Amino acid sequence: MGHQHFNGVKTAVLFGAFGSLVLFASWLVFGQNLNGLLLGLVIALVVNGISYWKSDTLAIKAMRARPVSEAEQPAMHRIVRELSVAAGQPMPRLYVSPTRAPNAFATGRNPQNSAVCCTQGILEILDERELRGVLGHELMHVYNRDILTSSLAAAMASVITFLGYAALLFGGGRERGGNPMAGMLLLFLGPLAAGLIQMGISRTREYDADEDGARLTGDPLALASALRKLERGTAAAPLAPERDLVSSSHMMIANPFRAKDARSLFSTHPPMGERVARLEAMAGYRG
């Protein structure tokens, strides 16, 4: 429980840092005038609200996934049904993506409107025990409302970027104490800072899903074994960093891109070795 408690505190601290960064950026650019900040908030909430509401269909479409019946994927259906019953939650819709890159993700704004997707690649390399560990992880993303968390983080990042553009376009509210030169600085450094905070939030939620999923399945070592296979599998068969896939990559259980692409896009996933070590510690594994 120590890690779980720490992860929750860390998420709260990161959101506090995000809020402070937004307020500082607004003050830096527009001074005490809040009109720019309020306009940015409205635009960000509308745009990211739509993405949040349609998160399930957008991610599924990006991966070109299709719904699968129990006859097609009996193990996947059986595992998800058992875990959903154990968690007291409704059964999500199940999809399979034809891509050979091994990965999985869950999406949806709440348990009643959720979907779990596995790629063909992951179904081929994992045994049923490992698949159970992965599906437990993905279900916990839904139960922990991680899509809402990531949508809020994206909205705050959008506000910071908007403030930079607004300062350049409208002079930064010079007559109200703003600083137009700060807009140019914010335009370059704001997204960098926002990206780093988003990365921290995403990594924290991954740790939580690992730990909570392992508790749901009662088998931390199964997920640890799956993560080892996924590390090798994603290195051997990475996805191309296309725009739609980049926006969905934080949902996946493993970073789907090549190492050099992941660095350029900010890695939203913690190091696989650290995730495995935490799971082994949960199981009391000593090698």
C-alpha positions as CSV (number, residue, x, y, z in Angstrom):
1,M,0.0,0.0,0.0
2,G,3.0,2.3,0.4
3,H,3.6,2.7,-3.3
4,Q,-0.1,3.2,-4.0
5,H,-0.4,5.9,-1.4
6,F,2.8,7.6,-2.7
7,N,1.5,7.5,-6.3
8,G,-1.8,9.2,-5.3
9,V,0.1,11.9,-3.5
10,K,2.5,12.4,-6.4
11,T,-0.4,12.8,-8.8
12,A,-2.0,15.4,-6.6
13,V,1.4,17.3,-6.4
14,L,1.9,17.2,-10.1
15,F,-1.6,18.6,-10.7
16,G,-0.8,21.3,-8.2
17,A,2.3,22.1,-10.1
18,F,0.3,22.2,-13.3
19,G,-2.2,24.6,-11.8
20,S,0.6,26.8,-10.5
21,L,2.2,26.8,-13.9
22,V,-1.0,27.9,-15.6
23,L,-1.6,30.7,-13.2
24,F,2.1,31.9,-13.4
25,A,1.9,31.8,-17.2
26,S,-1.3,33.8,-17.2
27,W,0.2,36.4,-14.8
28,L,3.5,36.5,-16.9
29,V,1.7,37.2,-20.1
30,F,-1.5,39.1,-19.1
31,G,-0.7,40.5,-15.7
32,Q,-3.7,40.6,-13.4
33,N,-6.2,40.5,-16.3
34,L,-7.9,37.1,-16.3
35,N,-9.8,37.3,-19.6
36,G,-7.0,35.5,-21.5
37,L,-6.8,32.8,-19.0
38,L,-10.6,32.3,-18.9
39,L,-10.8,32.2,-22.7
40,G,-8.0,29.6,-22.8
41,L,-9.7,27.5,-20.2
42,V,-13.0,27.5,-22.1
43,I,-11.3,26.5,-25.4
44,A,-9.2,23.8,-23.7
45,L,-12.1,22.3,-21.8
46,V,-14.3,22.2,-25.0
47,V,-11.6,20.6,-27.2
48,N,-10.4,18.2,-24.6
49,G,-13.9,17.5,-23.3
50,I,-14.9,16.3,-26.7
51,S,-11.8,14.1,-26.8
52,Y,-12.7,12.7,-23.4
53,W,-16.3,12.0,-24.3
54,K,-15.3,10.3,-27.5
55,S,-12.1,8.7,-26.1
56,D,-13.2,5.1,-26.7
57,T,-14.1,5.6,-30.4
58,L,-11.1,7.8,-31.1
59,A,-8.5,5.3,-29.7
60,I,-10.2,2.3,-31.3
61,K,-10.3,4.0,-34.7
62,A,-6.6,5.0,-34.4
63,M,-5.6,1.4,-34.0
64,R,-8.0,0.2,-36.7
65,A,-9.5,-2.3,-34.2
66,R,-12.7,-4.3,-34.5
67,P,-15.0,-5.8,-31.9
68,V,-14.5,-9.5,-31.3
69,S,-17.0,-12.1,-30.2
70,E,-16.5,-14.7,-27.5
71,A,-16.3,-17.4,-30.2
72,E,-13.3,-15.5,-31.8
73,Q,-11.5,-14.8,-28.5
74,P,-12.8,-17.1,-25.8
75,A,-9.9,-16.6,-23.4
76,M,-10.0,-12.8,-23.6
77,H,-13.8,-12.8,-23.0
78,R,-13.5,-15.2,-20.1
79,I,-10.7,-13.3,-18.3
80,V,-12.3,-9.9,-18.6
81,R,-15.7,-11.3,-17.5
82,E,-14.1,-12.9,-14.4
83,L,-12.1,-9.8,-13.5
84,S,-15.1,-7.5,-14.0
85,V,-17.3,-9.7,-11.7
86,A,-14.5,-9.7,-9.1
87,A,-14.3,-5.9,-9.3
88,G,-18.1,-5.5,-9.3
89,Q,-18.0,-3.6,-12.5
90,P,-19.8,-3.9,-15.9
91,M,-18.2,-5.9,-18.7
92,P,-16.4,-3.6,-21.2
93,R,-16.5,-4.0,-25.0
94,L,-13.6,-6.0,-26.4
95,Y,-11.6,-5.2,-29.5
96,V,-8.6,-6.6,-31.4
97,S,-6.3,-4.5,-33.5
98,P,-4.7,-6.3,-36.5
99,T,-1.3,-4.7,-35.8
100,R,1.6,-7.1,-35.1
101,A,3.2,-4.8,-32.6
102,P,2.3,-6.3,-29.2
103,N,0.3,-4.0,-27.0
104,A,-3.0,-3.4,-25.2
105,F,-5.0,-0.4,-24.0
106,A,-8.3,0.4,-22.3
107,T,-10.3,3.5,-22.9
108,G,-13.7,5.1,-22.1
109,R,-14.9,7.8,-19.9
110,N,-16.3,5.4,-17.2
111,P,-16.8,1.7,-16.6
112,Q,-20.2,1.8,-18.3
113,N,-18.7,3.2,-21.5
114,S,-15.4,1.5,-21.7
115,A,-13.5,-0.7,-24.1
116,V,-10.4,-2.9,-23.9
117,C,-8.3,-3.6,-26.9
118,C,-5.5,-6.1,-27.5
119,T,-3.3,-6.2,-30.6
120,Q,-2.9,-9.4,-32.6
121,G,0.8,-9.2,-31.7
122,I,0.2,-9.4,-27.9
123,L,-2.3,-12.2,-28.2
124,E,0.4,-14.2,-30.0
125,I,3.3,-13.8,-27.5
126,L,1.5,-14.0,-24.1
127,D,0.2,-17.1,-22.5
128,E,-3.2,-17.0,-20.7
129,R,-1.8,-16.2,-17.3
130,E,0.2,-13.3,-18.7
131,L,-2.7,-12.1,-20.7
132,R,-4.8,-12.1,-17.5
133,G,-2.2,-9.8,-15.8
134,V,-2.3,-7.4,-18.8
135,L,-6.1,-7.3,-18.8
136,G,-6.2,-6.6,-15.1
137,H,-3.9,-3.7,-15.6
138,E,-6.0,-2.3,-18.4
139,L,-9.3,-2.6,-16.4
140,M,-7.8,-0.7,-13.5
141,H,-7.1,2.2,-15.9
142,V,-10.9,2.4,-16.4
143,Y,-11.8,1.9,-12.8
144,N,-9.3,4.5,-11.7
145,R,-10.7,7.0,-14.2
146,D,-7.3,7.5,-15.8
147,I,-8.9,8.8,-19.0
148,L,-10.4,11.7,-17.1
149,T,-7.0,12.3,-15.4
150,S,-5.1,12.4,-18.7
151,S,-7.9,14.6,-20.3
152,L,-7.5,17.2,-17.4
153,A,-3.7,17.2,-17.8
154,A,-4.1,17.7,-21.6
155,A,-6.5,20.6,-21.0
156,M,-4.1,22.4,-18.7
157,A,-1.3,21.9,-21.2
158,S,-3.5,23.4,-23.9
159,V,-4.2,26.4,-21.8
160,I,-0.4,27.1,-21.4
161,T,0.1,26.8,-25.2
162,F,-2.9,29.1,-25.8
163,L,-1.5,31.7,-23.5
164,G,1.7,31.8,-25.4
165,Y,0.0,32.3,-28.8
166,A,-2.4,34.8,-27.3
167,A,0.4,36.9,-26.0
168,L,2.0,37.0,-29.5
169,L,-1.2,37.8,-31.3
170,F,-2.6,40.4,-28.9
171,G,0.5,42.0,-27.5
172,G,0.3,40.3,-24.1
173,G,-2.0,42.8,-22.6
174,R,0.8,45.4,-22.2
175,E,-1.6,48.1,-21.1
176,R,-2.9,45.8,-18.3
177,G,0.6,44.9,-17.0
178,G,1.3,42.0,-19.3
179,N,4.6,41.3,-20.9
180,P,4.5,40.6,-24.7
181,M,8.1,39.3,-24.6
182,A,7.1,36.7,-22.1
183,G,4.7,35.3,-24.7
184,M,7.5,34.3,-27.0
185,L,9.4,32.7,-24.1
186,L,6.2,30.9,-22.9
187,L,5.5,29.7,-26.4
188,F,8.7,27.7,-26.4
189,L,9.2,26.8,-22.8
190,G,5.5,26.4,-21.7
191,P,4.8,23.2,-23.8
192,L,8.2,21.8,-22.6
193,A,7.2,22.3,-19.0
194,A,3.7,21.1,-19.6
195,G,5.0,18.0,-21.4
196,L,7.2,17.1,-18.5
197,I,4.4,17.4,-16.0
198,Q,2.1,15.3,-18.2
199,M,4.8,12.7,-18.5
200,G,5.0,12.5,-14.7
201,I,1.3,12.2,-14.3
202,S,1.1,9.4,-17.0
203,R,4.0,7.5,-15.4
204,T,2.3,7.7,-12.0
205,R,-0.9,6.3,-13.3
206,E,0.9,3.4,-15.0
207,Y,2.5,2.4,-11.7
208,D,-1.0,2.6,-10.1
209,A,-2.5,0.4,-12.8
210,D,0.3,-2.1,-12.4
211,E,-0.2,-2.4,-8.6
212,D,-4.0,-2.3,-8.7
213,G,-4.2,-4.7,-11.6
214,A,-1.9,-7.1,-9.8
215,R,-4.1,-7.0,-6.7
216,L,-7.2,-7.6,-8.9
217,T,-5.7,-10.7,-10.4
218,G,-3.8,-11.8,-7.3
219,D,-0.7,-12.5,-9.5
220,P,1.9,-9.7,-9.7
221,L,4.5,-12.1,-11.3
222,A,2.2,-12.8,-14.3
223,L,2.1,-9.1,-15.2
224,A,5.9,-8.8,-14.6
225,S,6.4,-11.7,-17.0
226,A,4.1,-10.1,-19.6
227,L,6.0,-6.8,-19.3
228,R,9.3,-8.5,-20.0
229,K,7.9,-10.0,-23.1
230,L,6.3,-6.7,-24.1
231,E,9.7,-4.9,-23.7
232,R,11.3,-7.3,-26.2
233,G,8.3,-7.4,-28.5
234,T,7.8,-3.6,-28.8
235,A,11.5,-3.2,-29.5
236,A,11.3,-5.8,-32.3
237,A,8.0,-4.5,-33.8
238,P,7.5,-0.8,-32.9
239,L,4.7,1.4,-34.3
240,A,5.4,4.3,-36.5
241,P,4.9,7.6,-34.6
242,E,1.8,8.7,-36.6
243,R,-0.2,11.6,-35.2
244,D,-3.3,9.6,-34.2
245,L,-1.1,6.9,-32.5
246,V,1.0,9.5,-30.7
247,S,-2.2,11.0,-29.1
248,S,-3.2,7.5,-28.0
249,S,0.1,6.1,-27.0
250,H,-0.2,7.0,-23.3
251,M,-3.1,4.6,-23.0
252,M,-1.0,1.6,-24.0
253,I,0.5,-0.7,-21.5
254,A,4.0,-0.4,-23.2
255,N,5.5,2.4,-25.1
256,P,4.8,1.4,-28.7
257,F,7.5,3.5,-30.4
258,R,11.2,3.0,-31.1
259,A,13.5,4.3,-28.3
260,K,14.6,7.3,-30.3
261,D,11.0,8.2,-31.2
262,A,9.9,7.8,-27.6
263,R,12.6,10.2,-26.4
264,S,11.5,12.8,-28.9
265,L,7.8,12.6,-27.9
266,F,8.5,12.5,-24.1
267,S,8.2,9.0,-22.7
268,T,4.8,8.6,-21.0
269,H,5.8,5.2,-19.6
270,P,8.1,4.5,-16.6
271,P,11.1,2.2,-17.2
272,M,10.0,-1.3,-17.7
273,G,12.7,-2.6,-15.3
274,E,11.3,-0.4,-12.5
275,R,7.8,-1.6,-13.2
276,V,8.9,-5.3,-13.1
277,A,10.9,-4.7,-9.9
278,R,7.9,-3.2,-8.1
279,L,5.7,-6.1,-9.1
280,E,8.3,-8.6,-8.0
281,A,8.5,-6.8,-4.6
282,M,4.7,-7.1,-4.3
283,A,5.0,-10.8,-4.7
284,G,7.9,-11.1,-2.3
285,Y,10.1,-12.4,-5.2
286,R,13.8,-12.7,-4.4
287,G,15.1,-14.1,-7.7
